[in-house]
Amino acid sequence: MSRARPSGSGLIGLALTDPALDRDGVARSRPALFDELWEDSATRVLPLRQGRALLRESGVDGPAASAALALLKVDEVPSALLRVYLGRTIESHANEPAGTPVVALVLTDAAAAELEPNESRWANLRQSASTLDGRDAAIFVEALAITNWHAVHTHCPRCGTPTVVEMGGWVRRCFADDSQHFPRTDAAVIVSVRDADDRLLLGSNAMWENNRYSLLAGFVEPGESFEAAAIREIGEEAGVRIADPVYLGSQPWPFPASIMVGMTARLADGQSAEDLLPDGEEILALRWFSREQLWEERESVLLPGSSSIARAITEDWYGGPLDAPPATVVRAAG
């Protein structure tokens, strides 16, 4: 029997989910929006280069061990390929007061090198997410997600005509038929599956090292609920039926354009933990882990990164950070 989850409970401290900006959707409709922003001395811009954001120099306006986005003044940055109005900061920060307008700028390689030739200051989100504070991580996520969408929607999907950017960077319009095209996000479920002994199911993907394990996940198909997607994906990848999928939380994952929907479920009645059958294409190995086993094998089993929802869901089951022994081990040792 599955353990009931308290109503309204969720994942604590889930990375990349802070509401850092008021997206200020009303302002997007103003035709002169960027003229207004460029005349406002408070406006700050985030330079992006091939999916990487510019970071402040280490130790400038913060601890040397931390990372922070370089939000620059408008006149400090060369001309850009693309501008997107991200919104206004909700709270005051070390360098910007609440209400600061923030714009993402996509630069050419030449312009980026002119702005900052030091490659180490251009970081991707995977590298920097765990060292950025919540506000900067959320700004980076929004900027990366929307600019990734622009990169693959330069032409109308109906007729192939080039599109023009409008509405502060949140719409593309076709020159030929005036049709508007809006950003889209691909939903994917990621599932914590537990057996009758409350062990956790982890799998090793064909694209990873053979000692890396994570939760099973997959995209939601058209006409499918999150719950149905969870049941189908686990059936396809692990060969077992699950029951009672329950929503845990969600995390934007702009690689390139996903929203990860976290869920927990149990093995269905009549299914045994021994019935596992990896699909052999995407998932090459499957294992059940108790909390004690996960701790004992911490040196040999690679687990999801600290900024991922997979890590947060695993730690939710584990009962705390994975770099500390589980409570049952501590009690036994005592």
C-alpha positions as CSV (number, residue, x, y, z in Angstrom):
1,M,0.0,0.0,0.0
2,S,1.3,3.4,-0.9
3,R,1.9,6.0,1.8
4,A,-0.5,9.0,1.6
5,R,1.1,12.3,0.7
6,P,-0.1,15.3,2.7
7,S,-2.5,17.5,0.7
8,G,-0.7,20.5,-0.8
9,S,2.8,19.3,0.0
10,G,5.5,19.9,-2.5
11,L,9.2,19.8,-3.1
12,I,11.1,22.1,-0.8
13,G,13.8,24.4,-2.3
14,L,13.3,23.4,-5.9
15,A,15.9,25.2,-8.0
16,L,15.1,27.4,-11.1
17,T,11.5,28.1,-9.9
18,D,11.7,31.4,-8.1
19,P,9.3,34.1,-9.5
20,A,12.1,36.6,-9.9
21,L,10.5,38.9,-12.5
22,D,7.1,40.5,-13.0
23,R,6.8,39.6,-16.7
24,D,4.8,42.8,-17.3
25,G,2.8,41.4,-20.1
26,V,0.8,44.6,-20.6
27,A,4.0,46.5,-21.5
28,R,4.7,44.1,-24.4
29,S,1.9,45.6,-26.5
30,R,3.5,49.1,-26.6
31,P,5.1,49.7,-30.0
32,A,7.8,51.9,-28.6
33,L,8.6,49.6,-25.7
34,F,12.3,49.2,-26.5
35,D,12.7,52.9,-27.2
36,E,11.3,53.6,-23.7
37,L,13.5,51.0,-22.1
38,W,16.7,52.2,-23.9
39,E,15.9,55.7,-22.6
40,D,15.5,54.5,-19.1
41,S,18.8,54.6,-17.2
42,A,17.5,51.9,-14.8
43,T,17.2,49.3,-17.6
44,R,19.6,46.4,-17.4
45,V,20.5,43.9,-20.1
46,L,21.6,40.3,-19.9
47,P,24.0,39.4,-22.7
48,L,23.7,35.9,-24.2
49,R,26.0,34.0,-26.5
50,Q,25.1,30.6,-27.9
51,G,22.9,29.8,-24.9
52,R,25.5,31.1,-22.4
53,A,25.0,34.1,-20.2
54,L,27.7,36.6,-19.1
55,L,28.6,36.4,-15.4
56,R,30.1,39.1,-13.2
57,E,33.8,38.8,-12.5
58,S,34.4,36.5,-9.5
59,G,34.2,38.3,-6.2
60,V,32.7,41.5,-7.7
61,D,29.7,42.6,-5.6
62,G,29.6,39.2,-3.9
63,P,31.5,36.2,-2.5
64,A,34.3,34.9,-4.6
65,A,32.8,31.4,-4.5
66,S,29.4,32.6,-5.8
67,A,28.3,33.4,-9.4
68,A,26.1,36.2,-10.5
69,L,24.6,37.4,-13.8
70,A,26.2,40.4,-15.4
71,L,23.2,42.7,-15.8
72,L,24.7,45.7,-17.6
73,K,23.6,49.1,-18.6
74,V,22.2,49.5,-22.1
75,D,25.2,51.5,-23.4
76,E,27.7,48.9,-22.2
77,V,26.6,46.3,-24.7
78,P,27.1,46.1,-28.5
79,S,24.1,45.8,-30.8
80,A,22.2,42.5,-30.6
81,L,20.7,40.0,-33.0
82,L,17.6,39.7,-30.7
83,R,16.1,41.6,-27.8
84,V,13.5,40.2,-25.5
85,Y,11.9,42.1,-22.6
86,L,11.9,39.7,-19.7
87,G,10.1,42.0,-17.2
88,R,10.8,43.9,-14.0
89,T,12.5,42.6,-10.9
90,I,10.1,41.9,-8.0
91,E,12.4,42.5,-5.1
92,S,15.5,44.6,-4.5
93,H,18.8,42.9,-5.1
94,A,22.4,43.7,-4.4
95,N,22.8,45.7,-7.5
96,E,19.2,46.5,-8.7
97,P,16.2,47.9,-6.9
98,A,12.8,46.3,-7.2
99,G,11.1,47.3,-10.5
100,T,14.3,47.2,-12.6
101,P,13.5,46.4,-16.2
102,V,15.5,43.5,-17.6
103,V,16.1,42.7,-21.3
104,A,17.8,39.6,-22.8
105,L,20.2,40.3,-25.7
106,V,21.4,37.6,-28.0
107,L,24.8,38.6,-29.4
108,T,26.9,37.5,-32.3
109,D,30.1,35.7,-31.5
110,A,32.0,38.8,-32.6
111,A,30.0,41.1,-30.5
112,A,30.3,38.8,-27.5
113,A,34.0,38.6,-27.9
114,E,34.2,42.4,-28.1
115,L,32.2,42.7,-24.9
116,E,34.0,40.0,-22.9
117,P,36.8,37.9,-24.5
118,N,37.3,35.8,-21.4
119,E,35.4,32.6,-22.2
120,S,35.3,31.6,-18.5
121,R,32.8,34.4,-17.9
122,W,30.3,33.0,-20.4
123,A,28.5,30.2,-18.6
124,N,25.7,27.8,-19.5
125,L,22.8,27.2,-17.1
126,R,23.8,23.6,-16.3
127,Q,27.2,24.8,-15.1
128,S,26.0,27.8,-13.1
129,A,22.6,26.9,-11.8
130,S,23.9,25.6,-8.5
131,T,26.0,28.7,-7.8
132,L,23.6,31.4,-8.9
133,D,21.1,32.7,-6.4
134,G,17.4,32.1,-6.9
135,R,16.8,35.4,-8.7
136,D,19.6,35.1,-11.1
137,A,18.9,31.5,-11.9
138,A,15.2,32.3,-12.6
139,I,16.2,35.2,-14.9
140,F,18.6,32.9,-16.8
141,V,16.0,30.2,-17.2
142,E,13.5,32.7,-18.7
143,A,16.0,34.3,-21.0
144,L,17.3,30.9,-22.2
145,A,13.9,29.4,-22.8
146,I,12.5,32.3,-24.8
147,T,15.7,32.8,-26.9
148,N,15.9,29.0,-27.6
149,W,12.3,29.3,-29.0
150,H,13.3,32.2,-31.2
151,A,16.3,30.3,-32.6
152,V,14.0,27.6,-34.1
153,H,11.0,29.7,-35.1
154,T,12.6,32.2,-37.6
155,H,10.1,31.1,-40.3
156,C,6.4,30.6,-40.4
157,P,5.4,26.9,-39.8
158,R,2.5,27.3,-42.2
159,C,4.2,28.7,-45.3
160,G,7.9,29.0,-44.6
161,T,7.9,32.8,-44.8
162,P,10.4,34.6,-42.5
163,T,8.8,36.0,-39.3
164,V,9.3,39.3,-37.6
165,V,9.7,39.7,-33.8
166,E,6.9,41.7,-32.0
167,M,5.4,42.2,-28.6
168,G,8.7,42.8,-26.8
169,G,10.0,39.5,-28.1
170,W,7.1,37.3,-27.1
171,V,5.4,36.9,-30.5
172,R,6.6,36.3,-34.1
173,R,4.4,37.4,-37.0
174,C,4.5,36.0,-40.5
175,F,5.1,38.5,-43.3
176,A,2.9,36.7,-45.7
177,D,-0.4,36.0,-43.9
178,D,0.0,38.1,-40.6
179,S,-0.4,34.9,-38.5
180,Q,1.0,35.2,-35.0
181,H,3.2,32.5,-33.4
182,F,3.6,32.3,-29.7
183,P,6.3,30.5,-27.6
184,R,5.6,26.9,-26.7
185,T,6.9,24.6,-23.9
186,D,7.1,20.8,-24.1
187,A,5.7,19.1,-21.0
188,A,7.6,16.0,-19.7
189,V,6.8,13.9,-16.7
190,I,9.5,12.6,-14.3
191,V,8.4,9.9,-11.9
192,S,9.4,8.6,-8.5
193,V,8.3,5.0,-8.6
194,R,8.3,3.1,-5.3
195,D,7.8,-0.6,-4.5
196,A,6.1,-2.3,-1.6
197,D,9.3,-1.9,0.5
198,D,9.5,1.9,-0.3
199,R,12.5,1.4,-2.5
200,L,13.1,3.9,-5.4
201,L,13.4,2.9,-9.0
202,L,16.3,4.4,-10.9
203,G,17.4,3.9,-14.5
204,S,20.5,4.3,-16.6
205,N,20.0,6.1,-19.9
206,A,21.8,4.9,-23.0
207,M,23.3,8.3,-23.5
208,W,25.0,8.4,-20.0
209,E,27.9,6.7,-18.4
210,N,26.8,3.2,-17.3
211,N,27.0,4.1,-13.6
212,R,24.8,7.2,-13.8
213,Y,21.2,6.7,-12.6
214,S,18.2,8.9,-12.4
215,L,14.4,8.8,-12.3
216,L,12.5,7.8,-15.4
217,A,11.0,10.5,-17.5
218,G,9.4,11.2,-20.9
219,F,7.4,13.7,-22.9
220,V,3.6,14.1,-22.6
221,E,2.0,13.1,-25.9
222,P,-0.9,15.1,-27.5
223,G,-4.3,14.4,-25.8
224,E,-2.6,12.9,-22.8
225,S,-2.8,13.9,-19.1
226,F,0.2,14.0,-16.9
227,E,-1.0,11.0,-15.0
228,A,-1.6,9.0,-18.2
229,A,1.8,10.0,-19.5
230,A,3.5,8.8,-16.3
231,I,1.8,5.4,-16.5
232,R,2.6,5.0,-20.2
233,E,6.3,6.1,-19.9
234,I,7.0,3.8,-17.0
235,G,5.4,0.9,-18.9
236,E,7.4,1.6,-22.0
237,E,10.8,2.2,-20.3
238,A,10.6,-0.2,-17.3
239,G,8.0,-2.8,-18.4
240,V,5.9,-2.4,-15.2
241,R,2.5,-0.9,-14.4
242,I,2.2,1.9,-11.9
243,A,-0.7,3.2,-9.9
244,D,-1.8,6.4,-8.1
245,P,0.5,8.9,-9.8
246,V,0.5,12.1,-7.7
247,Y,1.8,15.5,-8.7
248,L,4.8,16.8,-6.7
249,G,5.9,20.0,-8.4
250,S,7.3,21.3,-11.7
251,Q,10.6,22.9,-12.9
252,P,11.3,24.8,-16.1
253,W,14.1,23.0,-18.0
254,P,15.1,25.0,-21.1
255,F,17.2,22.3,-22.8
256,P,15.8,23.3,-25.2
257,A,12.2,24.0,-24.1
258,S,10.7,21.7,-21.5
259,I,8.7,21.9,-18.3
260,M,9.5,18.9,-16.0
261,V,6.4,17.7,-14.2
262,G,7.4,15.8,-11.1
263,M,5.2,12.9,-9.9
264,T,5.4,10.0,-7.5
265,A,3.6,6.6,-7.9
266,R,3.7,3.1,-6.6
267,L,3.9,-0.3,-8.4
268,A,0.4,-1.4,-9.4
269,D,-1.3,-4.3,-7.6
270,G,-0.1,-7.6,-9.1
271,Q,3.3,-6.2,-10.2
272,S,6.5,-7.4,-8.6
273,A,9.7,-5.5,-8.1
274,E,11.3,-8.4,-10.1
275,D,9.2,-7.6,-13.2
276,L,11.4,-4.8,-14.4
277,L,12.3,-4.9,-18.1
278,P,14.4,-2.0,-19.5
279,D,13.4,-1.1,-23.1
280,G,17.0,-1.7,-24.2
281,E,17.0,1.5,-26.4
282,E,16.6,4.5,-24.1
283,I,17.0,2.7,-20.8
284,L,19.7,0.1,-20.5
285,A,19.6,-0.8,-16.8
286,L,17.1,-0.5,-14.0
287,R,17.6,-0.9,-10.2
288,W,15.6,-0.6,-7.0
289,F,17.5,1.3,-4.3
290,S,16.8,1.4,-0.6
291,R,17.9,4.6,1.2
292,E,20.7,2.5,2.8
293,Q,21.9,1.1,-0.6
294,L,22.0,4.6,-2.1
295,W,24.2,5.8,0.7
296,E,26.4,2.8,0.7
297,E,27.0,3.1,-3.1
298,R,27.4,6.9,-3.1
299,E,31.0,6.7,-4.4
300,S,30.1,4.4,-7.4
301,V,26.7,5.6,-8.5
302,L,26.3,8.9,-10.2
303,L,23.1,10.7,-9.4
304,P,21.3,13.8,-10.8
305,G,22.8,17.2,-10.4
306,S,21.9,19.4,-7.5
307,S,19.8,21.9,-9.5
308,S,17.6,19.3,-11.2
309,I,14.0,18.3,-10.2
310,A,15.2,14.7,-10.4
311,R,17.6,15.4,-7.5
312,A,14.9,17.2,-5.5
313,I,12.4,14.3,-5.9
314,T,15.1,11.8,-5.0
315,E,16.0,13.8,-1.9
316,D,12.3,14.1,-1.0
317,W,12.1,10.3,-0.9
318,Y,15.5,9.9,0.8
319,G,14.5,12.3,3.6
320,G,17.2,14.9,3.2
321,P,20.4,15.8,1.3
322,L,22.0,12.8,-0.5
323,D,25.4,13.8,0.9
324,A,24.3,12.7,4.4
325,P,23.3,9.3,5.6
326,P,19.6,8.6,5.8
327,A,17.9,8.8,9.1
328,T,17.5,5.0,9.4
329,V,21.3,4.6,9.1
330,V,22.0,7.3,11.6
331,R,19.6,5.7,14.1
332,A,21.1,2.2,13.5
333,A,24.6,3.6,14.0
334,G,23.5,5.2,17.3
